[in-house]
Each structure stands twice: as structure tokens, then as C-alpha cells.
Amino acid sequence: MRTTAAVLWEPGGKWEIEELDLDPPNAGEVMVELTASGLCHSDEHLVTGDLPAVLPMVGGHEGAGRVIEVGPGVVDLAVGDPVVMTFLPSCGRCPYCSKGLPNLCNDGAGATLGPQLDGSYRFRSSDGTEIGQMCLLGTFARHTVVPVKSVVKIDEGFPLDLAALVGCGVTTGFGSAVRTAELRAGDTAVIVGVGGIGANAVQGARIAGCRYVVAVDPVEYKRDRALELGATHVAASIDEAWETVSELTRGQLADAAILCTGVAAGADLQPALQLVGKRGRVVVTALANADEETATLSLLDLTLYEKQIRGALFGSSAAQHDVPRLLEMHNLGQLKLRELITREYSLDQVNEGYEDMRAGRNIRGLIRY
């Protein structure tokens, strides 16, 4: 079939709106008609080259829609089913899935490189050029073909535009606070960066019952939104946040600091470590450039105060369990989703959406098909 998609042809380029050929699903795959796709910063990492990828590629990895065709051997999904697509597949059988770590599934190893799990491609341009899919998904397209391993069926009737956000940003941010940072009632948390991920780390910290949730962002608009989402205090810089946290906790500092900046840098670690007290956890959720291999930190503090540094991929979450749970939390009024969407765009406005993100005007932009 023919469909419309946003394609990145070269690093540093713009997203180009193209008419592409889309092959039918192979074994273990489904074709989905998209309702909406979030504009996540990770797709910006393709543009800047921070994230390794083989271009050209259909962007987008945060989406929801309905199944319109199933491939051979697919028994758990049927035509018409509403689904959320998650940016990491989970096979349920590899050593990591078997250990309860589906976010580290072996099938996710090459998810950002372009081809599908079997090494072939589903999208092609009019001249026959094979085009990859961001995180096996390619949600910047009206239709896409994805592995069943990357799909979560959800309840009929849930708004698919809101469900799209749970494919990446909501689950990653919430999980970074609740799962990776292991925040508990009475804790103090600092969230550094209030974009699509950090906003949901704020929500996760609130829902976990944190006594204080301090959100750090240089953009006043984002600080105001953080307060609406559950932050108790805000700061424009890490230095300002340290003063606030030190005063609030009588010098004991935070239990966890979660780095949700647009791009992680080695120089971020020591300031973040200074925000947390004894046994404090620094969670690095933000993505860094693949060449970023040097970090500055106090090893003495790490030992003497038993501080910890943890990476967070998809918020250490299990998609099949956590996606439905988060949607139910929204239904119960505990998790805000509609409030995350700053502005909606059409597919041909995708570059405008990313301009707004770079300028700090968006918590989350959303493409509505």
C-alpha cells in the first residue's frame, strides 16, 4: 500500500514528507493505522547524530492506533484492536525478559538502526530505496508495520491520542521515578529537565508520595507546568535547586535526582550527585552522544556516602504490565495525560513541532492524523 511519512534522509537534515510504499506484515508483525504520535526528543537525536542510526529513516517511536492487518502466526491481536506501540520490543523469552527485565530485551539491541528484526525493510521510496523505522516503529507515518513484540493491546474506548504518549515519554519518566529511582512516600526528589520525560518523572514522584518534588528547568513556562503536574518547588538551575533542597531537608539533601535533560553530558553527573545525600541515587534517563565517554565525579563521595548512579532505559518498565496500568491510573484521575500536550500538529508540521521543542515552548507536541 501507499502511505505518507516523515523521513530523515541525512544527519542535520529536515524531516521530509514523502509518499512511500509499505509492505504487508511478515510473520509476527501487524500493520497499524496511526491515530497520533508524540514528538519525542529521541527523534531529534537522529537529526543531530547523537543516536546511531542508518539513514534514511521514518521517524517516530511514540504512537497509538488500530490494527488493520495481521501477519502470519499472529494470534494475540486482531484487525480493529486498539494498540499502543512501545519503542522497545519484548520477546518474553530471552535471558533478560526471563529475569523480569523486558526493557533490556535482546531484540531491542538494534532498534534504532533501521531494519526490522529479520533484517529487512517495510518502507520503500518510489525509486526503491529501502527506508528504516525509528525503534522498529516509524510512527511519523499514517500507517506502519511493526513487530507484535512492540505492541500493547489496550482497552476499547481509551482516547488513542492520549494513549500514544504512554508509548515512550510517560512510561519512561514515570518509571525513572518509581522503578529506577525507587522513590517512596516521604522521599525528596529532584527532577532536572522538565520536557516530555521530566514532566512525567515529576508525576511519578508525586504519585510515589514524595514529600518534596523539586523541578529544575531554565525555562519559566516549564517550571510553571511542573507545579501543575505535582512539583512542590521549582528552580532555574541546579545551584538554586541545591539551596532549596538543602533548606527543605535540613542539609540531608535529596533521596534521588533524575536527569531528564535534552542531552546528557558527563559534566552533569557531579552537580547531580551533589543534590543527593547519603545513599542517594542519581538516575540518568537523558540520552548522551554515543561518543560521550568521560564523566567528572567525586569517587570519594561515591564511597563515603554510598551514593549511586543508575541508568534508566524506558524507566526500567515492563510495557505489557505498565502501559495498561498507567492508562488505568489516568482513568482514576491519578495520572495527567491531556495536560502534557502543549500543541497538536499535522504530519507536515513535524519540523515546526521540533522547532517549538528546541525553543522550550512544548512539554509534548503531538501529531494527530
QUIKA-V469730 format. One record per pair of residues at least 12 apart in sequence whose ideal C-beta (glycine too) atoms are under 7 Angstrom apart, sorted by sequence separation. I is the first residue (numbers start at 1). GAP is how many residues later the second one is. If there is no record, write none. Layout:
# QUIKA-V469730
I&GAP / I&GAP
This chain:
# QUIKA-V469730
67&12 / 90&12 / 94&12 / 177&12 / 353&12 / 4&13 / 5&13 / 46&13 / 67&13 / 137&13 / 202&13 / 259&13 / 269&13 / 343&13 / 66&14 / 67&14 / 91&14 / 136&14 / 191&14 / 4&15 / 5&15 / 66&15 / 88&15 / 90&15 / 123&15 / 257&15 / 43&16 / 66&16 / 67&16 / 89&16 / 91&16 / 189&16 / 215&16 / 2&17 / 3&17 / 43&17 / 88&17 / 115&17 / 213&17 / 214&17 / 350&17 / 43&18 / 65&18 / 89&18 / 114&18 / 213&18 / 218&18 / 257&18 / 2&19 / 3&19 / 42&19 / 64&19 / 89&19 / 113&19 / 114&19 / 117&19 / 213&19 / 214&19 / 215&19 / 216&19 / 218&19 / 257&19 / 342&19 / 343&19 / 64&20 / 88&20 / 116&20 / 212&20 / 256&20 / 264&20 / 342&20 / 345&20 / 347&20 / 1&21 / 40&21 / 64&21 / 189&21 / 194&21 / 212&21 / 214&21 / 216&21 / 254&21 / 255&21 / 342&21 / 40&22 / 63&22 / 89&22 / 112&22 / 183&22 / 188&22 / 191&22 / 216&22 / 253&22 / 254&22 / 264&22 / 342&22 / 343&22 / 344&22 / 345&22 / 347&22 / 37&23 / 88&23 / 112&23 / 122&23 / 185&23 / 186&23 / 187&23 / 188&23 / 194&23 / 253&23 / 254&23 / 259&23 / 263&23 / 264&23 / 265&23 / 340&23 / 341&23 / 342&23 / 38&24 / 87&24 / 111&24 / 173&24 / 177&24 / 184&24 / 185&24 / 187&24 / 188&24 / 189&24 / 190&24 / 191&24 / 192&24 / 193&24 / 202&24 / 206&24 / 253&24 / 256&24 / 259&24 / 262&24 / 263&24 / 264&24 / 273&24 / 340&24 / 344&24 / 37&25 / 62&25 / 111&25 / 172&25 / 173&25 / 176&25 / 183&25 / 184&25 / 186&25 / 191&25 / 216&25 / 252&25 / 255&25 / 256&25 / 257&25 / 258&25 / 259&25 / 260&25 / 261&25 / 263&25 / 273&25 / 284&25 / 341&25 / 37&26 / 61&26 / 173&26 / 174&26 / 178&26 / 190&26 / 199&26 / 203&26 / 254&26 / 259&26 / 260&26 / 263&26 / 266&26 / 269&26 / 270&26 / 282&26 / 36&27 / 169&27 / 173&27 / 177&27 / 183&27 / 199&27 / 202&27 / 203&27 / 214&27 / 253&27 / 256&27 / 258&27 / 259&27 / 265&27 / 269&27 / 270&27 / 278&27 / 279&27 / 280&27 / 281&27 / 282&27 / 283&27 / 284&27 / 285&27 / 36&28 / 169&28 / 173&28 / 176&28 / 177&28 / 194&28 / 202&28 / 266&28 / 269&28 / 270&28 / 273&28 / 278&28 / 284&28 / 34&29 / 35&29 / 174&29 / 194&29 / 202&29 / 266&29 / 267&29 / 281&29 / 283&29 / 35&30 / 117&30 / 170&30 / 174&30 / 178&30 / 199&30 / 214&30 / 245&30 / 266&30 / 34&31 / 116&31 / 169&31 / 173&31 / 177&31 / 194&31 / 214&31 / 276&31 / 33&32 / 194&32 / 242&32 / 32&33 / 33&33 / 238&33 / 242&33 / 32&34 / 241&34 / 273&34 / 12&35 / 32&35 / 33&35 / 11&36 / 32&36 / 212&36 / 30&37 / 31&37 / 238&37 / 8&38 / 11&38 / 31&38 / 8&39 / 30&39 / 30&40 / 269&40 / 30&41 / 29&42 / 107&42 / 28&43 / 15&44 / 25&44 / 27&44 / 30&44 / 10&45 / 24&45 / 25&45 / 26&45 / 27&45 / 28&45 / 9&46 / 25&46 / 27&46 / 28&46 / 192&46 / 8&47 / 9&47 / 30&47 / 89&47 / 8&48 / 87&48 / 7&49 / 8&49 / 7&50 / 87&50 / 7&51 / 8&51 / 32&51 / 190&51 / 6&52 / 85&52 / 5&53 / 6&53 / 32&53 / 85&54 / 190&55 / 57&57 / 188&57 / 201&57 / 89&58 / 91&58 / 53&59 / 54&59 / 90&59 / 201&59 / 52&60 / 53&60 / 54&60 / 89&60 / 188&60 / 51&61 / 52&61 / 53&61 / 85&61 / 89&61 / 188&61 / 198&62 / 197&63 / 86&64 / 190&64 / 58&65 / 85&65 / 189&65 / 192&65 / 195&65 / 85&66 / 86&66 / 188&66 / 189&66 / 192&66 / 193&66 / 188&67 / 189&67 / 190&67 / 191&67 / 192&67 / 193&67 / 195&67 / 83&68 / 84&68 / 187&68 / 192&68 / 193&68 / 83&69 / 187&69 / 189&69 / 191&69 / 192&69 / 193&69 / 83&70 / 84&70 / 77&71 / 83&71 / 76&72 / 81&72 / 82&72 / 183&72 / 56&73 / 58&73 / 61&73 / 183&73 / 57&74 / 60&74 / 61&74 / 63&74 / 74&74 / 77&74 / 82&74 / 56&75 / 57&75 / 58&75 / 59&75 / 181&75 / 57&76 / 58&76 / 61&76 / 63&76 / 77&76 / 82&76 / 57&77 / 60&77 / 62&77 / 181&77 / 54&78 / 60&78 / 61&78 / 82&78 / 59&79 / 60&79 / 84&79 / 58&80 / 60&80 / 87&80 / 192&80 / 59&81 / 86&81 / 87&81 / 177&81 / 58&82 / 84&82 / 85&82 / 176&82 / 58&83 / 84&83 / 190&85 / 173&87 / 46&88 / 197&88 / 43&91 / 26&92 / 193&93 / 65&95 / 64&96 / 23&99 / 64&99 / 22&100 / 64&100 / 181&100 / 22&101 / 63&101 / 37&102 / 62&102 / 181&102 / 20&103 / 21&103 / 37&103 / 62&103 / 64&103 / 180&103 / 20&104 / 63&104 / 20&105 / 34&105 / 62&105 / 62&106 / 18&107 / 34&107 / 61&107 / 62&107 / 176&107 / 229&107 / 34&108 / 33&109 / 34&109 / 176&109 / 33&110 / 34&110 / 229&110 / 20&111 / 32&111 / 228&111 / 31&112 / 32&112 / 172&113 / 31&114 / 32&114 / 29&116 / 30&116 / 29&117 / 5&118 / 29&118 / 30&118 / 28&119 / 29&119 / 25&120 / 28&120 / 22&121 / 30&121 / 23&122 / 22&123 / 7&124 / 36&124 / 15&125 / 35&125 / 36&125 / 35&126 / 38&126 / 37&127 / 38&127 / 207&127 / 36&128 / 40&128 / 207&128 / 35&129 / 40&129 / 38&130 / 180&130 / 38&131 / 180&132 / 203&132 / 5&133 / 203&133 / 6&134 / 5&135 / 180&135 / 5&136 / 176&136 / 179&136 / 180&136 / 4&137 / 179&137 / 3&138 / 4&138 / 179&138 / 222&138 / 225&138 / 3&139 / 175&139 / 176&139 / 221&139 / 3&140 / 175&140 / 174&141 / 175&141 / 199&141 / 219&141 / 222&141 / 1&142 / 172&142 / 173&142 / 175&142 / 171&143 / 172&143 / 171&144 / 171&146 / 175&147 / 171&151 / 171&152 / 174&152 / 41&154 / 41&155 / 171&155 / 40&156 / 170&156 / 166&157 / 38&158 / 166&160 / 166&161 / 163&164 / 199&164 / 152&167 / 170&167 / 196&167 / 152&168 / 162&168 / 195&168 / 196&168 / 154&169 / 158&169 / 154&170 / 152&171 / 165&172 / 154&173 / 162&175 / 165&175 / 162&176 / 169&195 / 165&199 / 161&205 / 140&207 / 161&207 / 104&209 / 103&210 / 140&210 / 103&211 / 50&213 / 103&213 / 103&214 / 103&215 / 102&216 / 102&217 / 41&221 / 88&226 / 140&227 / 142&227 / 90&229 / 90&230 / 86&233 / 51&236 / 50&237 / 86&237 / 52&238 / 50&239 / 84&239 / 50&240 / 45&242 / 42&245 / 44&310 / 44&313 / 39&314 / 39&315 / 41&316 / 39&318 / 39&325 / 38&326 / 39&326 / 39&327 / 38&328 / 39&328 / 17&330 / 36&330 / 37&330 / 17&331 / 36&331 / 36&332 / 36&333 / 35&334 / 15&335 / 34&335 / 15&336 / 14&337 / 6&341 / 4&343 / 6&344
